[in-house]
Amino acid sequence: MLDRALRSKDELPILEASHAARIMSDQGSLWMFSLAALRHMHDAEKLIPLEIAELWTAQTKRSEVLFNQFFDTQRNFYDTYAS
């Protein structure tokens, strides 16, 4: 993969951790949105129960640290290699 080949060795763990965090975050988001859609379809009073919203928010905040580190490396990468 060209992206990994052009990065320095110290950036690779950040890249890999960010990708894993993104996958986990996306799964949580898709699950929550699916739950809301099902509850809407069945006329539930609350589309997203508070406990679920709190868990999703906590997961998102934990992932944010890794995303921010990764985005910092992206900025330098694309400033150097983007055409």
Order of alpha helices (4+ residues) and beta strands (2+ residues): alpha-alpha-alpha
